[in-house]
Every structure is written in C-alpha cells, then in structure tokens.
Amino acid sequence: MKASNEKIALATASGKAYYELVKELKQRKIPFVSLKPGDVVPFSIKVVITTQGERHLVNHSDILVFEGKMKPTPIVDEAIRIAQGKQSYDRVIVGIDPGKTFGIALLADGRVLETATGSSLEETVDIVLELLGRTPAMVDVVKVGNGAPLYAEGLVHSLDKSLPKEAVIETISEVGTSHFTREIVHQRGSRDMMSAIKIAERNGRVLRRRKRTH
C-alpha cells in the first residue's frame, strides 16, 4: 500500500477558516486532509487544525486552534514543524535579494517554508524579525545577496542593529541567481523571491557582528 503524504488535517465547518487555511496550504504546496469535526482522524495525521468552538469535537494529541482574527501563516508554520516531528529546527535561513523590491525566502532545515517581498528596507527588516521570531531554531542565519551594493549595505547595517547578537549574517554572491524561465522574468515579485531562495541555498562570507551587547 502506498504511504500517505498527508500529515496535516483541517477539521472545521467554518467556511472562512477553511478558505483561509486551504489557501495558505495550497500556496505552499503542503498536502493535507479535510475532515469534519467529529470524524475519526487517520493514524498518519500528526497535527489537526480546527477552531476554538470545534476543538472539543476533535480527538487527537496535537491540535492547533485557528482563531478568526489570526493570520493563517503562523499556524501553518507550526503545523509543518509538528508534522516533521520537530520541537525546533536545527537551522533556519532567511535569504534576501535586495533591490527596489526585496525578495525574501525562509528555509528551515533546507526546506522552503515561505516567500515574501518587502517594498522598503524597514519593511524587509520587520519581515525578517517576524519570520525568525515565529520559527524556532538552534541557529538563525540571514543571507543577503550582493548584487545591488547600495541596497545590500544599508540592509546589512540595519540587520546588524536589529537582529539578536547570536544570529549569523552572510553576504552572498548573486552570480547566476537571476536565470529563470521567461514567465518568471516578467513577474517582478516572483523573480525576486526565487532569487532569494537561491541566495539562501548558497554559502557566503560571514560578517563580523558589530551589535553592541548590554
């Protein structure tokens, strides 16, 4: 019998919650099972996402509750981590492609969890801090592409001031990170995010942190 790839289940009758969670899971290409509250949860499922009002109907050891005002991204991050059987990741990497639009990619133990774009240096730093804050790991690394030196230098300076002193900052050569299909070339955001993934996957020069300790 073929093993099931689905380790995450959604158990909710809430149309709004289901729509938002499914959209997030499909966008990240994460396989999942849809259940009704009260259904028997398959043995292969490692974590179930439901709502507070339906939680009592779900019989499982690992349940995540999605509230109406929550964004789906953090709870899906947590579900993925639980599905992988991890208390925390060994190594989380944020790759950044600086420019007029900043491409951002989050990798956890080598797997792409999320991509995003920042429209300014300040917004990009905020996104990086948020990603690292909700993705527990033994080691945090931020890798910045050097293809646009003016943007890269300003970003590295801001990251050095904002990141915890334990975080590692690397500068990465961007040679060969912008070769994509014709379709992606004309999609600015997609191109920047794909470049960010390639940057995250490369090794570069580790910068000496200048963050002051208190």
LINKAZI-V387399 format. One record per pair of residues at least 4 apart in sequence whose ideal C-beta (glycine too) atoms are under 6 Angstrom apart, sorted by the first residue. I is the first residue (numbers start at 1). J is the second residue. Records with the same first field share a line. If there is no record, write none. Layout:
BEGIN
I: J + J
END
This chain:
BEGIN
4: 44
5: 31
6: 31 + 32 + 33
7: 46 + 83
8: 32 + 47 + 79 + 83
9: 33 + 35 + 45 + 48
10: 21 + 32 + 34 + 49
11: 35 + 37 + 48 + 50 + 58
12: 17 + 18 + 50 + 51 + 54
14: 51
17: 51 + 66
18: 22
20: 72
21: 72
22: 26
24: 72 + 76
25: 30 + 32
35: 39
37: 54 + 57
38: 57
41: 45 + 48 + 60
46: 82 + 83
47: 62 + 79 + 82 + 83
48: 58 + 60 + 63
49: 64 + 66 + 79
50: 54 + 55 + 58
51: 66
52: 65
55: 65
58: 63
62: 82
64: 75 + 79
66: 70 + 75
72: 76
74: 134
81: 86
88: 136 + 137
89: 108 + 109 + 137
90: 109 + 138
91: 139
92: 108 + 135 + 137 + 140
93: 107 + 141 + 200
94: 106 + 128 + 131 + 142
95: 105 + 143 + 196 + 199 + 200
96: 102 + 104 + 144 + 196
97: 103 + 145 + 192 + 195 + 196 + 199
98: 102 + 148 + 151 + 152 + 155
99: 148 + 151
101: 117 + 192
102: 118 + 124
103: 117 + 192 + 193 + 195 + 196
104: 116 + 127 + 196
105: 115 + 196 + 197 + 200
106: 113 + 114 + 131
107: 112 + 200
108: 113
112: 197
115: 193
116: 127
117: 189 + 192
118: 123 + 124 + 127
119: 123
121: 154 + 155 + 158
125: 158 + 162
129: 133
131: 135
132: 140
140: 167
141: 168
142: 159 + 169
143: 170 + 172 + 199 + 200
144: 152 + 155 + 156 + 171
145: 172 + 174 + 199
146: 152 + 171
147: 174
148: 152
149: 153
158: 162
159: 163 + 169
160: 210 + 211
163: 167
165: 209 + 211
169: 207
170: 204 + 206
171: 204 + 205
172: 199 + 202 + 204
177: 195 + 198 + 199
178: 195
180: 184 + 185 + 194
184: 190 + 191
END
